[in-house]
Amino acid sequence: MAQVTPESAMHITKVGNTLLGGAPEWNNVYGIGATVPASGIYRCTGCGDEITSNKDDKFPPQNRHQHVNQTVPVQWQLIVKTQTKA
């Protein structure tokens, strides 16, 4: 789980988007090699590991992130969106 200190928490803004009706980058899950829609921290829905990724890069290939149980898919979901300049 992403962590913050009391001092760094002041730099985090909660947004009104929810998983039930927010912007697509919050709702969707993305597979291996998909294009990253927004810079931020992504959590694997299969195992809970987290990665940081930059917009327009590709999500890690299979050989970079694997599950012990090969039947569990590697899928990434945005949990923290970072502010970047366009």
ChimeraX commands (.cxc) that place a marker at each C-alpha (Angstrom):
marker #1 position 0.00,0.00,0.00 radius 0.5
marker #1 position 1.30,3.45,-0.87 radius 0.5
marker #1 position 2.44,5.29,2.24 radius 0.5
marker #1 position 2.83,8.95,3.21 radius 0.5
marker #1 position 4.29,10.76,6.20 radius 0.5
marker #1 position 2.30,13.42,8.07 radius 0.5
marker #1 position 4.48,16.05,6.36 radius 0.5
marker #1 position 4.00,14.65,2.86 radius 0.5
marker #1 position 0.24,14.09,3.33 radius 0.5
marker #1 position -0.33,17.82,2.93 radius 0.5
marker #1 position 0.62,17.44,-0.75 radius 0.5
marker #1 position -2.13,14.90,-1.47 radius 0.5
marker #1 position -5.51,16.01,-2.74 radius 0.5
marker #1 position -8.56,13.75,-2.67 radius 0.5
marker #1 position -10.59,13.88,-5.86 radius 0.5
marker #1 position -14.29,13.33,-6.35 radius 0.5
marker #1 position -13.79,10.50,-8.83 radius 0.5
marker #1 position -14.93,7.11,-7.61 radius 0.5
marker #1 position -14.51,3.62,-8.95 radius 0.5
marker #1 position -18.22,3.63,-9.73 radius 0.5
marker #1 position -18.35,6.80,-11.80 radius 0.5
marker #1 position -15.00,8.49,-12.18 radius 0.5
marker #1 position -12.65,9.13,-15.06 radius 0.5
marker #1 position -11.65,6.03,-17.06 radius 0.5
marker #1 position -8.04,5.99,-15.85 radius 0.5
marker #1 position -9.31,5.32,-12.30 radius 0.5
marker #1 position -11.84,2.64,-13.28 radius 0.5
marker #1 position -9.99,0.56,-15.84 radius 0.5
marker #1 position -7.41,-2.15,-15.31 radius 0.5
marker #1 position -4.50,-2.43,-17.72 radius 0.5
marker #1 position -2.61,-5.50,-18.86 radius 0.5
marker #1 position 1.02,-6.23,-19.58 radius 0.5
marker #1 position 2.42,-3.95,-22.27 radius 0.5
marker #1 position -0.61,-1.63,-22.35 radius 0.5
marker #1 position 0.02,2.11,-22.64 radius 0.5
marker #1 position -0.03,3.94,-19.30 radius 0.5
marker #1 position -2.95,6.44,-19.41 radius 0.5
marker #1 position -1.79,8.73,-16.58 radius 0.5
marker #1 position 1.42,9.09,-14.57 radius 0.5
marker #1 position 1.14,7.68,-11.08 radius 0.5
marker #1 position 1.22,4.66,-8.80 radius 0.5
marker #1 position -0.50,1.51,-10.02 radius 0.5
marker #1 position -1.41,-1.57,-7.95 radius 0.5
marker #1 position -1.51,-5.08,-9.37 radius 0.5
marker #1 position -5.05,-6.36,-8.83 radius 0.5
marker #1 position -3.71,-9.92,-8.62 radius 0.5
marker #1 position -1.09,-9.58,-5.88 radius 0.5
marker #1 position -1.14,-6.01,-4.54 radius 0.5
marker #1 position 2.39,-5.04,-5.64 radius 0.5
marker #1 position 2.74,-1.41,-6.69 radius 0.5
marker #1 position 4.74,0.29,-9.43 radius 0.5
marker #1 position 5.21,3.84,-10.61 radius 0.5
marker #1 position 4.62,4.50,-14.29 radius 0.5
marker #1 position 4.78,7.50,-16.59 radius 0.5
marker #1 position 2.04,8.48,-19.02 radius 0.5
marker #1 position 2.47,7.00,-22.50 radius 0.5
marker #1 position 5.08,4.44,-21.34 radius 0.5
marker #1 position 4.21,0.73,-21.42 radius 0.5
marker #1 position 3.33,-1.33,-18.37 radius 0.5
marker #1 position 6.03,-3.87,-17.42 radius 0.5
marker #1 position 6.39,-7.02,-19.52 radius 0.5
marker #1 position 5.56,-10.45,-18.09 radius 0.5
marker #1 position 9.19,-11.20,-17.24 radius 0.5
marker #1 position 9.34,-8.13,-14.93 radius 0.5
marker #1 position 6.26,-8.97,-12.86 radius 0.5
marker #1 position 5.14,-12.54,-12.30 radius 0.5
marker #1 position 2.78,-14.33,-9.93 radius 0.5
marker #1 position 3.50,-17.64,-8.24 radius 0.5
marker #1 position 0.06,-18.75,-9.36 radius 0.5
marker #1 position 0.26,-18.31,-13.14 radius 0.5
marker #1 position -3.55,-18.38,-13.46 radius 0.5
marker #1 position -3.80,-15.00,-11.66 radius 0.5
marker #1 position -3.64,-12.27,-14.32 radius 0.5
marker #1 position -1.25,-9.33,-14.04 radius 0.5
marker #1 position -3.46,-6.25,-14.25 radius 0.5
marker #1 position -2.69,-2.72,-13.11 radius 0.5
marker #1 position -5.09,-0.18,-11.60 radius 0.5
marker #1 position -4.32,3.47,-10.86 radius 0.5
marker #1 position -4.31,4.25,-7.12 radius 0.5
marker #1 position -2.40,7.56,-7.00 radius 0.5
marker #1 position -2.32,9.99,-9.90 radius 0.5
marker #1 position 0.70,12.30,-9.99 radius 0.5
marker #1 position 0.70,15.90,-11.14 radius 0.5
marker #1 position 2.79,16.34,-14.25 radius 0.5
marker #1 position 3.14,19.09,-16.80 radius 0.5
marker #1 position 1.45,18.47,-20.13 radius 0.5
marker link #1:1,2 radius 0.2
marker link #1:2,3 radius 0.2
marker link #1:3,4 radius 0.2
marker link #1:4,5 radius 0.2
marker link #1:5,6 radius 0.2
marker link #1:6,7 radius 0.2
marker link #1:7,8 radius 0.2
marker link #1:8,9 radius 0.2
marker link #1:9,10 radius 0.2
marker link #1:10,11 radius 0.2
marker link #1:11,12 radius 0.2
marker link #1:12,13 radius 0.2
marker link #1:13,14 radius 0.2
marker link #1:14,15 radius 0.2
marker link #1:15,16 radius 0.2
marker link #1:16,17 radius 0.2
marker link #1:17,18 radius 0.2
marker link #1:18,19 radius 0.2
marker link #1:19,20 radius 0.2
marker link #1:20,21 radius 0.2
marker link #1:21,22 radius 0.2
marker link #1:22,23 radius 0.2
marker link #1:23,24 radius 0.2
marker link #1:24,25 radius 0.2
marker link #1:25,26 radius 0.2
marker link #1:26,27 radius 0.2
marker link #1:27,28 radius 0.2
marker link #1:28,29 radius 0.2
marker link #1:29,30 radius 0.2
marker link #1:30,31 radius 0.2
marker link #1:31,32 radius 0.2
marker link #1:32,33 radius 0.2
marker link #1:33,34 radius 0.2
marker link #1:34,35 radius 0.2
marker link #1:35,36 radius 0.2
marker link #1:36,37 radius 0.2
marker link #1:37,38 radius 0.2
marker link #1:38,39 radius 0.2
marker link #1:39,40 radius 0.2
marker link #1:40,41 radius 0.2
marker link #1:41,42 radius 0.2
marker link #1:42,43 radius 0.2
marker link #1:43,44 radius 0.2
marker link #1:44,45 radius 0.2
marker link #1:45,46 radius 0.2
marker link #1:46,47 radius 0.2
marker link #1:47,48 radius 0.2
marker link #1:48,49 radius 0.2
marker link #1:49,50 radius 0.2
marker link #1:50,51 radius 0.2
marker link #1:51,52 radius 0.2
marker link #1:52,53 radius 0.2
marker link #1:53,54 radius 0.2
marker link #1:54,55 radius 0.2
marker link #1:55,56 radius 0.2
marker link #1:56,57 radius 0.2
marker link #1:57,58 radius 0.2
marker link #1:58,59 radius 0.2
marker link #1:59,60 radius 0.2
marker link #1:60,61 radius 0.2
marker link #1:61,62 radius 0.2
marker link #1:62,63 radius 0.2
marker link #1:63,64 radius 0.2
marker link #1:64,65 radius 0.2
marker link #1:65,66 radius 0.2
marker link #1:66,67 radius 0.2
marker link #1:67,68 radius 0.2
marker link #1:68,69 radius 0.2
marker link #1:69,70 radius 0.2
marker link #1:70,71 radius 0.2
marker link #1:71,72 radius 0.2
marker link #1:72,73 radius 0.2
marker link #1:73,74 radius 0.2
marker link #1:74,75 radius 0.2
marker link #1:75,76 radius 0.2
marker link #1:76,77 radius 0.2
marker link #1:77,78 radius 0.2
marker link #1:78,79 radius 0.2
marker link #1:79,80 radius 0.2
marker link #1:80,81 radius 0.2
marker link #1:81,82 radius 0.2
marker link #1:82,83 radius 0.2
marker link #1:83,84 radius 0.2
marker link #1:84,85 radius 0.2
marker link #1:85,86 radius 0.2
view
